[in-house]
Amino acid sequence: YLATGVRGNQIVLLITDSQIVNERFLVYINGIITTGWIPNLFPKEDMENILQSIANEVKSAGMQDSPESRLNFFVSKVKRNLHVVLAFSPVGDTFRIRARRFPGLVNCTVIDQFHPWPRDALISVAERSLDNVPSEYLDLGSEAKKNLAMHMAEEHLSVAKMSEHYLETQRRYNYVTPKSFLEFLNFFDRLLIYKQSQLQSKIDRFKNGLA
């Protein structure tokens, strides 16, 4: 609030649902996105100092110089410079319950739903991920990397297709999202490096044994 309302810095507050370890957090988040203000956020003395520091700005804006006008000006600057981004998953009942308890999560936000990535996008992301793997762990030509990336994309799409069949037959959801694909790529990188290091360790032990 000091950075956005006093100094005028533009800040993005990014919060994921995994960071909500206490539901009380949502009380404050709901206050920020609905009114732009959290009651009793600052002690009275600190609040007086804050309002005094923006007195000249209030006068320059042509507003009446009063505590109420200063507070309104301060909150308006916060609203203008502070942008809240909530990355919440709709999976399960958690988001539905939170939206019912804190209507601002739906009524005062712009909801951006992320749809499944097409096959070309999956291949492109997989290729970029493979390019970031050090060559000592994955020494493949461009054609082999392309084929491996295509295989990764097909595996992801096949799981998504089987999840639809699972829903039809078992009436249960198995969510396959772009995040799942990114986690799959990260797991592949970690497993590859671990296995290659393990193999190199065995090779070194074998060479030392022969020596």
Residue, then its C-alpha position, 0 to 999 in steps of 0.5 A: y500500500l505504501a509503494t502503490g498509494v504513496r510512492g506511486n509504484q505499479i505492482v502486481l500481487l500474484i497469489t496462487d491457491s496453494q499460498i492460501v494456507n489460512e482462509r483469513f487471507l481471503v478476507y483481506i484479498n476480498g477487501i482489496i479487490t472489492t473496495g481497495w482498502i483493508p480496515n485497520l491496516f495501519p495504526k492510527e499514527d502511521m495512517e496520519n503520517i501517510l495522509q500527511s505525506i500526500a497532502n500536496e498531491v491532494k491539493s494539486a489534484g484540486m480536491q478539498d484538503s481534508p482527512e477524508s479526501r486524503l484517504n479517498f485519494f490514497v485509496s484511488k492511487v492504490k486501486r490504480n497502481l495495485h493489480v491483483v492476479l489470482a491463479f486459482s484452480p476450479v478443480g474440486d469444491t474449494f473454489r466454489i466454496r470460496a467464491r460463495r463466501f467471498p463474492g468479490l473473487v467472482n464479481c470484482t475480477v476478470i476471469d481468464q479461463f485457460h483452455p487446453w493447448p493444441r498439439d503444435a503448442l505442446i510440441s513447441v513447449a517440449e522442444r524448448s524444454l529439451d533445449n534447456v537440458p545440458s548436452e552432457y545429459l541429453d546429446l541428441g540431434s535436432e531430428a531426434k529431439k523433434n521426435l521426442a517432443m512429438h512423442m511427449a505431446e502425443e502422450h499428453l493428448s492420449v492421457a487427455k483422451m483417456s480422461e474423457h473416456y474415464l469420465e464417460t464410464q466412471r463418472r469421475y474427473n481426471y484433469v489434464t491441464p497445461k500445468s500437468f504437461l509442464e510438470f511432466l516435462n520438469f519430471f522428465d528433466r529431473l529423472l533424466i539428470y538423476k539417471q545419467s548421474q547414477l549411470q556415470s557413477k557406476i561407470d566411474r566405479f567400474k573403471n576404478g575397479l579395473a584400474 
